């Protein structure tokens, strides 16, 4: 049964996940992606708990994700002489199942072709709702009409900006930034892989800054507090300068890590931020994943994206063409599920603001009771059995 035409902006994770459900349940789906092709590799993302497992199972991708998962990576927090101050276990950092973002996207797209057209190297530049549809203007395809338009295009969502309001009003910077880059020189002499198969990353803290190298994730990670003055999201030189100014003059392996940023083709910098939204629909538009409920490095983004796509598709399929009822139900369910994304800030945990706070953070992982309490809290946030079991194909 034909259930309508849907345009999805974004082909990373949330977009293909939603396309998989809608395409197999009667919708004609177009996914548009600004990048010229699927992006490989990237940072590791993870899943945790029974809810994530159930959705991946029902989607039919759990075994494929498990087959391409990365090994658990422990973080060893060290001083300038590589003496270990604390160990943050991989189970806390990486959840139950961890996979590179590009690999996960590839797996989901592999089951998201039925009823789905993918369009790369294009983007939405205008949206106008007219009666029973939405006119979407593309940079290259001209203008086309769709019944619904979904933004799955990340924290800097074009759909959110065009249909809901300016980013500065809907996205809250958290006072911290992060940068990632490939390159292995800074890890020379460190044991980044154990015979057991686990990875090891080494982190060095000074107040307000973290430099992390090695392990299964991006080889070089920086987290730091900053106002971001002079930053231009489209200008690599200003991005590099922001990182260099934050870490210039530090010891340990930071110099080699900064050199890696300058040379890496995949260098990436962005602010830690969270969206300030408790409803994710407007008219015939909806947001899923980081476009609606981002919290950078918070540890819940990918799981929320997969769950959000499942809930939105389930409500749309069950509403039999009544998108208003489906969107109301989606907003109601996701408002509760995304509460953690509207409150957390990973910056003070990763880059504590003072020597005392660094010591307290480290102590929390040497104290068994404290660690178990923190682990139990993350498990509870990740699992929510109130999510219906939608009868989706």
C-alpha positions, 0 to 999 in steps of 0.5 A: 500500500502506497503511504506517501512520499517522504524526503529525508535529509542526511545519509549517515545513520538516522536517515538510512535507519528511517528510510529502511523502515519507511521504504519497507512499509509502503512509503516512497522515500528519497534520501538526499546527502550533501556529501558526494559519497558515503563517508567511511570510517569516522569515530566509533559509536556504540549501543547499550542495553536491551532497547538498542539490541531489540531495535537492531534485531528487529531492523535485521542488522544486529549480526552484521553490526556485531561482525564489524564491531571494534574491540573495547578500548580502555582509556588510561589517564596518564601524567606527563611521564606516562604514569597511569593515574586512572583507567576508564574501562571500555565498557563505560566508554563504548557500551555493549557494542561499538562500531565505526560510524562509517561501518554502521552507516554502510550496514544500515544502507545495505538493508535500506534500499527497498522503496528508497532512492539515494541522492548524493552531492546535493542538499535542500536549500529551501522548504515551503509547505503548501496545503497537502505537501512540502515543496523542497528546493534542491541545490542541483535538482530544482524543486520537488514536492513531497508529502513529508520532509524529515531532517536527519542531517545532524546538529547543523541540520538544514531542515531544522534551520529552514523549517524550525528556526535559526541554529543559534536559537535551537542549539546551545553551545556547552563551552567546550570543543572537540577535534579529531584527526588521524595519524599515529606518530604521537602514539609511538612507543605506547602499547595501544593494542593488548594481546586480548584484543582490547585497545588502549588509548592514553589521555593527558589532562590539564585543567580544561583540556584533554589530549587522547591518543591511540586505541580503536577510535580516532587516533588523536582526540582533543577536548577543551574549553573555549569561547570559540572566538574566531571559529569558522565552520567552513574554514580549516585554518581558523579551526586549526588555530583554535586547537593550536591556541588551546594546546600550544606549549603543553608537554607530553605528546601534544606537539606530535598530536598537533602536527597530526591535525595539521596534516590529516585529511580527516581533521574535524572540529566542532563545538560540544552542543545540545539542542534545546527542543522538546518537540521535534515536528512542525507541520509536515516536517520532523527531526530525527537523531542529532538534528532534533536531540543532539548532545555531542560526545554525550554517549547516547546519540547513536542509540537515540537516533536508531530508536527515534527512527524506529518510533517515528516510522512505527507511528507513521506506519500505524497512523495510515496517512494521518501524519499529524497523529503520528507526529504527536505520538512521536513527540510525546514518546521522544520527549521522555526518551531524549531528556538525558540529551537535554541535560548532559554535558560531557565537557567537564567530565572529559576535561575537568576545569581544575586539578582537584576536579581531575583528581576527583574524576580519576578517583571515581574510576578507582573506587569500585562502588562509585564506578558501579553506580555510574555504570548502572546510571548509564545502563538505565538511561540507555534502556527504556522498555516503554517503547512499543513493539511496532508491527513493522516489516 
